[in-house]
Amino acid sequence: MKYLLWLLKAAIFFTLFAFALNNQHDATVYFFFGTYWRAPLVLVVLAAFAGGLVVGALGMLPGWWKHRAAAAQLPSASSEAPSTAAPTTAASAPAAAPSISATDLPAVRQHGL
């Protein structure tokens, strides 16, 4: 599977590289007030893509800040203490759970990408 991913990445890279080599002709982008930018077409496409990334990230910033502020206001789970203690009687007390040590648990293998 790892080799297939590397093969896919190589195919994408060489496809984009071939696109860049095939689009070396000059393109002219006209701005306001008679200004223009003349550059290879691949640079114009790359600049448009980068500009779209920047505009998209800037458009998402207010939402990120709102969610971050809301998460900061939530109490953390470790600092929460139960407000009322439940009465423990022999009839309502649950049966004691058997203790499990770390050696009783199955080994967990970690997989990386």
VEXSE-973404 format. One record per atom (N, C-alpha, C): atom name; chain; z, x, y. Coordinates in pm, 1 decimal. Atoms other than C-alpha are relative to their C-alpha. Layout:
CA/A/Z/X/Y
...
***
This chain:
N/A/0.0/82.1/-118.7
CA/A/0.0/0.0/0.0
C/A/0.0/87.0/125.9
N/A/-6.2/-89.3/-115.4
CA/A/80.9/286.7/234.9
C/A/-138.4/57.8/30.7
N/A/133.2/-56.5/-20.7
CA/A/-265.3/433.8/183.0
C/A/-96.9/-104.6/55.9
N/A/85.9/104.9/-54.2
CA/A/-430.5/99.0/253.2
C/A/26.5/-20.3/149.6
N/A/-30.9/13.1/-142.5
CA/A/-246.8/75.0/585.0
C/A/-59.7/115.8/79.7
N/A/60.6/-114.3/-68.8
CA/A/-358.2/426.2/680.1
C/A/-151.8/-14.5/6.1
N/A/144.3/22.0/1.0
CA/A/-714.1/336.7/580.3
C/A/-38.4/-105.3/104.6
N/A/26.2/102.3/-100.7
CA/A/-699.1/23.6/797.3
C/A/14.0/57.3/141.1
N/A/-18.4/-62.3/-131.3
CA/A/-562.7/223.3/1093.2
C/A/-116.4/93.6/32.7
N/A/113.0/-90.6/-22.0
CA/A/-837.8/483.5/1049.9
C/A/-126.9/-78.8/30.8
N/A/119.0/81.6/-24.5
CA/A/-1104.7/212.3/1036.6
C/A/3.0/-58.9/141.2
N/A/-12.0/53.8/-135.7
CA/A/-973.0/53.3/1356.7
C/A/-24.1/109.7/103.0
N/A/19.1/-110.6/-93.8
CA/A/-958.1/392.6/1530.1
C/A/-147.3/37.3/11.2
N/A/139.9/-41.6/-5.9
CA/A/-1314.5/488.7/1434.7
C/A/-89.7/-109.1/57.5
N/A/76.8/108.6/-61.3
CA/A/-1444.5/144.7/1533.0
C/A/13.6/4.1/151.6
N/A/-20.2/-9.6/-145.0
CA/A/-1286.6/176.5/1877.4
C/A/-62.6/126.1/58.0
N/A/62.4/-124.6/-44.8
CA/A/-1407.8/535.8/1904.7
C/A/-151.6/-17.3/11.2
N/A/144.3/25.8/-5.1
CA/A/-1764.9/426.5/1823.5
C/A/-33.7/-91.6/116.9
N/A/20.5/87.9/-115.5
CA/A/-1731.3/147.9/2083.4
C/A/0.2/80.6/129.2
N/A/-9.4/-82.7/-120.3
CA/A/-1627.0/404.6/2343.2
C/A/-123.5/88.5/15.5
N/A/117.9/-86.4/-7.4
CA/A/-1916.0/635.3/2257.0
C/A/-125.9/-78.4/34.2
N/A/118.2/81.5/-26.6
CA/A/-2168.8/351.5/2272.8
C/A/1.1/-62.2/139.1
N/A/-10.3/63.4/-131.2
CA/A/-2045.3/230.4/2613.8
C/A/36.0/102.0/107.5
N/A/-24.4/-103.6/-100.1
CA/A/-2063.0/542.1/2827.2
C/A/-79.7/-22.6/127.9
N/A/79.6/26.8/-119.9
CA/A/-2303.2/389.7/3078.4
C/A/91.3/-42.5/113.4
N/A/-80.1/35.9/-115.9
CA/A/-2175.0/343.0/3429.9
C/A/-0.4/-150.9/22.4
N/A/-15.7/140.0/-39.5
CA/A/-2043.5/3.0/3527.1
C/A/61.2/-0.6/138.6
N/A/-50.4/9.1/-135.5
CA/A/-1970.3/-103.5/3879.7
C/A/82.9/-127.0/12.7
N/A/-88.9/113.9/-24.7
CA/A/-1675.6/-327.0/3963.6
C/A/12.3/-13.1/151.7
N/A/-2.5/23.6/-143.8
CA/A/-1700.4/-480.4/4311.3
C/A/129.8/-70.9/37.8
N/A/-122.4/58.3/-52.8
CA/A/-1378.9/-554.6/4499.8
C/A/-31.1/-65.2/133.6
N/A/18.0/62.9/-130.4
CA/A/-1325.1/-719.5/4836.8
C/A/-34.6/104.4/105.6
N/A/31.3/-80.4/-118.3
CA/A/-1448.0/-582.0/5170.3
C/A/-97.4/114.0/-30.1
N/A/104.5/-96.9/27.3
CA/A/-1740.5/-393.3/5020.4
C/A/43.2/121.7/-81.0
N/A/-42.3/-114.0/82.8
CA/A/-1534.5/-158.3/4805.4
C/A/-40.6/-24.4/-144.7
N/A/38.3/10.4/141.0
CA/A/-1636.0/-86.6/4449.9
C/A/50.9/121.7/-75.5
N/A/-43.2/-108.0/89.9
CA/A/-1541.1/127.4/4154.0
C/A/-108.1/18.3/-104.4
N/A/103.2/-30.5/98.4
CA/A/-1802.9/297.3/3942.0
C/A/59.9/93.7/-104.2
N/A/-59.3/-77.0/109.2
CA/A/-1686.3/424.7/3601.3
C/A/-70.9/-38.3/-129.6
N/A/55.6/39.3/129.4
CA/A/-1795.1/425.4/3237.2
C/A/57.9/-134.4/-44.5
N/A/-38.7/134.5/39.5
CA/A/-1780.8/79.3/3084.3
C/A/127.8/-0.7/-83.6
N/A/-118.2/-3.1/85.3
CA/A/-1516.8/181.2/2830.4
C/A/127.0/15.3/84.3
N/A/-115.7/-11.8/-87.8
CA/A/-1281.0/282.5/3113.7
C/A/27.1/-130.5/73.9
N/A/-17.4/129.0/-65.9
CA/A/-1341.0/-47.9/3290.2
C/A/68.2/-98.6/-95.3
N/A/-60.9/89.3/99.5
CA/A/-1255.1/-238.0/2971.0
C/A/144.7/40.6/-24.9
N/A/-136.4/-47.9/21.3
CA/A/-947.3/-20.2/2913.8
C/A/89.4/-34.5/118.6
N/A/-78.7/34.4/-119.1
CA/A/-830.7/-74.8/3272.8
C/A/28.4/-149.9/4.7
N/A/-22.0/144.8/1.9
CA/A/-876.4/-451.7/3237.7
C/A/105.2/-36.6/-104.8
N/A/-98.8/25.2/105.1
CA/A/-675.7/-448.1/2913.3
C/A/139.2/41.8/46.7
N/A/-129.5/-48.0/-49.2
CA/A/-395.6/-240.0/3069.2
C/A/51.7/-90.7/111.4
N/A/-41.4/92.0/-105.9
CA/A/-390.4/-467.0/3374.1
C/A/49.6/-131.8/-56.8
N/A/-46.5/122.6/65.7
CA/A/-358.4/-770.2/3147.8
C/A/136.8/17.5/-63.5
N/A/-132.2/-26.9/56.5
CA/A/-65.0/-608.9/2968.3
C/A/107.4/0.2/108.0
N/A/-97.7/-7.7/-109.4
CA/A/110.0/-538.3/3298.2
C/A/27.9/-138.7/57.0
N/A/-18.2/134.6/-55.0
CA/A/51.6/-889.2/3435.6
C/A/76.9/-88.1/-99.0
N/A/-72.2/77.9/100.3
CA/A/171.4/-1043.6/3107.2
C/A/146.7/37.6/-8.0
N/A/-140.1/-44.0/4.6
CA/A/487.9/-832.1/3097.5
C/A/74.8/-43.5/124.8
N/A/-64.9/44.3/-122.8
CA/A/564.5/-909.4/3461.8
C/A/22.6/-151.5/0.6
N/A/-16.9/144.7/10.0
CA/A/514.7/-1279.1/3390.8
C/A/112.8/-39.4/-93.0
N/A/-107.4/29.6/94.5
CA/A/766.4/-1263.2/3106.7
C/A/136.8/48.6/47.7
N/A/-127.8/-55.6/-45.8
CA/A/1036.2/-1073.5/3300.6
C/A/103.0/-104.9/41.7
N/A/-102.9/98.6/-35.9
CA/A/1207.4/-1380.6/3456.0
C/A/62.5/-67.3/-122.1
N/A/-54.5/60.6/121.4
CA/A/1244.8/-1539.1/3112.8
C/A/91.7/94.9/-74.9
N/A/-85.9/-99.6/66.4
CA/A/1383.4/-1217.8/2965.4
C/A/133.4/11.7/71.1
N/A/-124.0/-11.7/-77.4
CA/A/1637.1/-1189.6/3248.0
C/A/88.8/-122.1/-19.8
N/A/-77.3/122.7/17.8
CA/A/1741.6/-1554.2/3205.3
C/A/69.3/-0.1/-136.2
N/A/-58.4/-2.8/134.1
CA/A/1797.7/-1515.0/2830.2
C/A/105.6/109.8/-11.8
N/A/-98.0/-109.4/4.8
CA/A/1977.9/-1184.9/2879.5
C/A/130.1/-40.2/69.3
N/A/-119.0/46.2/-71.0
CA/A/2214.3/-1340.0/3134.0
C/A/73.9/-105.3/-81.5
N/A/-63.9/102.3/82.3
CA/A/2276.9/-1636.9/2903.8
C/A/70.8/62.3/-120.2
N/A/-62.9/-66.7/114.1
CA/A/2351.4/-1405.6/2611.1
C/A/123.8/77.3/43.1
N/A/-116.0/-74.3/-48.1
CA/A/2591.1/-1201.2/2824.0
C/A/117.3/-93.1/26.5
N/A/-106.9/94.2/-27.0
CA/A/2788.1/-1516.2/2907.1
C/A/62.9/-56.3/-126.6
N/A/-55.1/50.8/125.1
CA/A/2838.1/-1611.4/2541.1
C/A/115.9/87.0/-44.4
N/A/-109.6/-82.7/51.3
CA/A/3168.8/-1503.2/2391.7
C/A/-43.3/70.0/-127.9
N/A/37.5/-73.2/120.8
CA/A/3135.5/-1241.1/2124.3
C/A/74.2/-58.2/-119.5
N/A/-58.2/58.1/120.8
CA/A/3211.1/-1345.5/1766.0
C/A/128.1/71.1/-40.8
N/A/-118.0/-74.3/42.6
CA/A/3470.6/-1071.7/1712.4
C/A/121.4/-31.3/85.7
N/A/-113.0/26.4/-86.8
CA/A/3685.2/-1173.5/2010.5
C/A/46.6/-144.5/-7.8
N/A/-40.8/138.9/11.5
CA/A/3700.7/-1542.3/1916.9
C/A/120.5/-10.5/-92.0
N/A/-118.1/25.5/82.0
CA/A/4039.1/-1648.4/1786.8
C/A/7.8/-149.7/-24.4
N/A/-10.0/144.0/23.9
CA/A/4098.8/-1983.2/1621.6
C/A/104.3/-60.8/92.7
N/A/-88.7/59.7/-98.8
CA/A/4258.0/-2218.3/1871.7
C/A/118.0/-70.1/-65.1
N/A/-109.9/66.5/69.1
CA/A/4464.2/-2417.1/1624.3
C/A/4.7/49.8/-142.2
N/A/-15.7/-44.2/137.9
CA/A/4603.5/-2300.1/1295.0
C/A/16.3/-122.1/-88.6
N/A/-8.4/112.0/92.9
CA/A/4555.2/-2538.3/1004.3
C/A/127.2/14.1/-82.7
N/A/-121.3/-9.1/82.3
CA/A/4874.1/-2625.1/818.4
C/A/-36.6/31.4/-143.8
N/A/26.8/-37.4/138.3
CA/A/4883.8/-2468.0/475.4
C/A/107.6/-61.6/-87.9
N/A/-88.4/57.9/99.4
CA/A/5035.3/-2671.4/201.0
C/A/-55.9/30.8/-136.4
N/A/42.7/-31.0/135.9
CA/A/5014.6/-2628.7/-170.3
C/A/-113.7/-90.2/-43.5
N/A/103.5/93.9/42.1
CA/A/4794.5/-2936.2/-208.4
C/A/-132.4/28.9/69.7
N/A/124.5/-19.9/-73.7
CA/A/4541.0/-2843.2/61.1
C/A/-47.7/143.7/0.5
N/A/39.6/-140.3/-1.2
CA/A/4530.4/-2466.4/11.0
C/A/-107.3/24.5/-105.2
N/A/103.7/-29.6/99.7
CA/A/4211.6/-2345.4/-157.8
C/A/47.9/107.2/-96.1
N/A/-33.7/-100.8/99.9
CA/A/4230.6/-2135.7/-469.6
C/A/-40.7/136.9/52.2
N/A/28.0/-135.5/-46.4
CA/A/4237.8/-1762.4/-402.2
C/A/-128.2/50.9/-63.6
N/A/126.1/-53.6/49.8
CA/A/3897.0/-1604.2/-433.5
C/A/25.6/134.8/-65.1
N/A/-18.5/-130.4/63.6
CA/A/3870.4/-1310.2/-670.6
C/A/-50.8/110.1/91.8
N/A/42.2/-110.0/-86.6
CA/A/3847.8/-980.2/-490.7
C/A/-117.4/73.5/-63.8
N/A/120.2/-70.8/45.4
CA/A/3516.2/-795.4/-514.4
C/A/1.2/136.3/64.7
N/A/4.9/-134.9/-55.7
CA/A/3503.7/-422.6/-474.5
C/A/-145.2/43.0/16.1
N/A/135.8/-49.5/-25.5
CA/A/3203.6/-221.4/-364.3
C/A/-68.2/43.8/-127.5
N/A/62.7/-43.7/125.5
CA/A/3149.0/-98.1/-719.1
C/A/-48.9/-117.2/-81.4
N/A/44.5/117.2/73.7
CA/A/3103.5/-454.5/-845.9
C/A/-134.4/-51.7/50.7
N/A/123.6/48.9/-58.1
CA/A/2806.2/-516.3/-616.1
C/A/-119.6/79.6/-50.4
N/A/118.9/-74.3/43.3
CA/A/2451.8/-426.9/-723.8
C/A/-46.1/94.1/110.2
N/A/52.7/-96.8/-95.0
CA/A/2289.3/-129.1/-560.3
C/A/-117.1/-60.4/76.0
N/A/106.4/53.3/-84.8
CA/A/2061.6/-219.4/-270.4
C/A/-90.5/113.7/40.6
N/A/97.3/-102.5/-39.2
CA/A/1745.2/-20.5/-217.5
C/A/-57.6/-38.5/135.1
N/A/55.3/26.5/-130.9
CA/A/1620.8/10.6/135.7
C/A/-145.1/44.8/2.2
N/A/142.1/-28.8/-8.1
CA/A/1250.1/-0.6/204.7
C/A/-37.7/19.7/145.7
N/A/48.5/-22.6/-135.4
CA/A/1090.7/143.3/515.1
C/A/-144.4/-38.3/10.9
N/A/140.8/33.4/-21.5
CA/A/761.1/53.7/668.7
C/A/-81.1/123.7/15.4
***
